Amino acid sequence: MASTMSSAAKRPSRLFRNLSAKIASVPMILTALVVFVGGTLWTVLYSFTNSRLLPRLKFVGLDQYERLWATPRWLVSIENLAIYGVLSLIFSLVIGFVLAALLDQKIRFEDTFRTIFLYPFALSFVVTGVVWQWLLNPDFGVQAVVRSLGWESFAFDPLYNSSIVIYGVLIAALWQGTGFVMCLMLAGLRGIDEDIWKAARVDGIPAWRTYLFIVLPMMRPVLITTLVIIAAGIVKVYDLVVAQTSGGPGIASEVPAKYVYDYMFFAQNLGQGFAASTMMLLSVAIIIVPWAYLEFGRRR
Amino acid sequence: MRRILTAAALAAGTALGFAGAAYATDLEVTHWWTSGGEAAAVAELAKAFDATGNKWVDGAIAGSGGTARPIMISRITGGDPMGATQFNHGRQAEELVQAGLMRDLTDIATKGKWTEVVRPKGLLDSCTIDGKIYCVPVNIHSWQWLWLSNEAFAKAGVAVPKNWDEYVAAAPALEKAGIVPLAVGGQPWQTSGAFDVLLLAVGGTDAFLKVYKDKDGEFAGGAEIAKVFKAADDARKMSKGTNVQDWNQATNMVITGKAGGQIMGDWAQGEFQVAGKVAGKDYTCLPGLGMSNALATGGDAFYFPLLKDAEKAKAQEVLAETLLDPKTQVAFNLKKGSLPVRGDVDLNSANDCMKKGLDILAKGTVIPWTDQLLSQDTQKQKEDLFSEFFAKPDLTVEDAQKRFADIVSSAD
């Protein structure tokens, strides 16, 4: 009792606890406030102006947003992002988890397999895009190989077909990203206590059910980390599309980030680009805020 | 002996100093000329500038104007300006000038009598904002050319067409022979440019100016422009199966006879030359698609950012003068495959196609091109529309025209 009292007397204010640590983190806090929050507010503010090449404060209300939502290219971009986002989220989680579960069977040459699966992750999206541009080229890639094997009428040219081009991009993204998801999942699986497995085996629960109903729920922190990493990658997808299709054929594989860049720097219309990036921020916020509220708010 | 030499050198130095450069000043020049022929042409400019006693620091940015311009602009607006930079003259640098970031060249222009030597006059007009001159045009490029492969037409058993209509009529024969009638690369500016060329050829000069200069949206949605969209629809059908991205790959299809023809600017000529093809024998060029007699004069120009350093400012003046020097003009443009901006230089080695172009220029039937008439914003919207139009057969002609009219009405 006395010791609690004395310690309470020793620290006059919570503000000065761990003072050195707080001082050390001041630059980072300032960076976050000025660069992230400040930059975001600035962008939102200027999205209501008619800034062209240079930012200027001449407000035009919601004009930029009206134009944005009347632009076919933006609508195509949003649709593409939705297809790409949902499918890449599902497939990279499923494939990543299945690969991890398979590697988890204490197989031989696990290191080798892990290296092979993770290797594409060492390549940038630009390289990935170029590689898959060639692989999916009907004259040199998969289609040509299958045809040369005898299936003359085989057709597989997603990059030259407007209606399926986004799936061509998705294939490349999955090839690049699933290895990393697998590694995260594998780390999660290895973190599960052996005793859980033993208990499940004693109870006679089949392995697949153990994975699905016992192990997976226990991997929640890993799953959330993975989810955040994948989701961030989806929203900002840009370089892959630029390298693989440059948005083509026509505007069939455009994505929002590319719209922002093109209108800010190529069309010299900052206002339009800012409006588009604000919409991107808004859509992320609509997804993240309720989730974060449920995830973190509940604990209080 | 040595003393005499020194004196001579001193005298020469003084003379040079009077001309503007007593000692070497480094001047960084940025541009996006990186292909073989383009790099050779830039080397001529560098050589001429170095000969004035200054030093050309080459700042080439690979990846065409679309990649290079944002970099150049952000350097200028970010307070790290280069000594001089390329833009297509017209409206690309308009706002930089209005923001007071570019140097006013009017004094140098008056001294060099640019208004008298630069031809056609429109070129200097597109460098002029509020009565002041801000750039030095260095060459003339025109978009309005149809390049045809004689070999492809011989293979298909039809005569080489003399205009667009004959070409469209010949398309089925080409297709039957397994040849793509019209090569159109996938880059957005190619489809958009091809449409503008069709607009000028099929619609005529008045229609072209009414749409892009007067920005008459109602006219753009009307019956006359519907004809142009009909032609664009033909072009879209003829271009099916091109499957290449870059313009020079598309040109290569024409060179090798895999495609019947291509609508592309006169820079395509360089590719034919490099491949050793002869104009008139291996390939045919039709300015204005054989239907229009007007050529538009786009091209490249150099702009000079406003610099604080007095020495560099002086070197800028020297460079501006050097660029318009008759000798530099000839050396540069022969390598570049473009036409010089001076009427008083002699181009003996120009080939058939270049001579056709020079002829039209001499007659004075020149019009401004979209680079001069439209803002980059409008250009981009147009590119988005036409790249979609050419890639998506189920986008109807009517819908496309309606969207085009909307873009024109809101254009600036």
Boltz contact constraints between the chains, C-beta under 6 A:
constraints:
  - contact:
      token1: [A, 52]
      token2: [B, 95]
      max_distance: 6.0
  - contact:
      token1: [A, 53]
      token2: [B, 95]
      max_distance: 6.0
  - contact:
      token1: [A, 54]
      token2: [B, 95]
      max_distance: 6.0
  - contact:
      token1: [A, 54]
      token2: [B, 99]
      max_distance: 6.0
  - contact:
      token1: [A, 73]
      token2: [B, 384]
      max_distance: 6.0
  - contact:
      token1: [A, 160]
      token2: [B, 243]
      max_distance: 6.0
  - contact:
      token1: [A, 162]
      token2: [B, 391]
      max_distance: 6.0
  - contact:
      token1: [A, 162]
      token2: [B, 392]
      max_distance: 6.0
  - contact:
      token1: [A, 248]
      token2: [B, 186]
      max_distance: 6.0
  - contact:
      token1: [A, 249]
      token2: [B, 391]
      max_distance: 6.0
  - contact:
      token1: [A, 250]
      token2: [B, 387]
      max_distance: 6.0
  - contact:
      token1: [A, 250]
      token2: [B, 388]
      max_distance: 6.0
  - contact:
      token1: [A, 250]
      token2: [B, 391]
      max_distance: 6.0
  - contact:
      token1: [A, 250]
      token2: [B, 392]
      max_distance: 6.0
  - contact:
      token1: [A, 251]
      token2: [B, 384]
      max_distance: 6.0
  - contact:
      token1: [A, 251]
      token2: [B, 387]
      max_distance: 6.0
  - contact:
      token1: [A, 251]
      token2: [B, 388]
      max_distance: 6.0
  - contact:
      token1: [A, 265]
      token2: [B, 70]
      max_distance: 6.0
  - contact:
      token1: [A, 266]
      token2: [B, 66]
      max_distance: 6.0
  - contact:
      token1: [A, 266]
      token2: [B, 380]
      max_distance: 6.0
  - contact:
      token1: [A, 267]
      token2: [B, 376]
      max_distance: 6.0
  - contact:
      token1: [A, 267]
      token2: [B, 377]
      max_distance: 6.0
  - contact:
      token1: [A, 267]
      token2: [B, 380]
      max_distance: 6.0
  - contact:
      token1: [A, 268]
      token2: [B, 376]
      max_distance: 6.0
  - contact:
      token1: [A, 269]
      token2: [B, 377]
      max_distance: 6.0
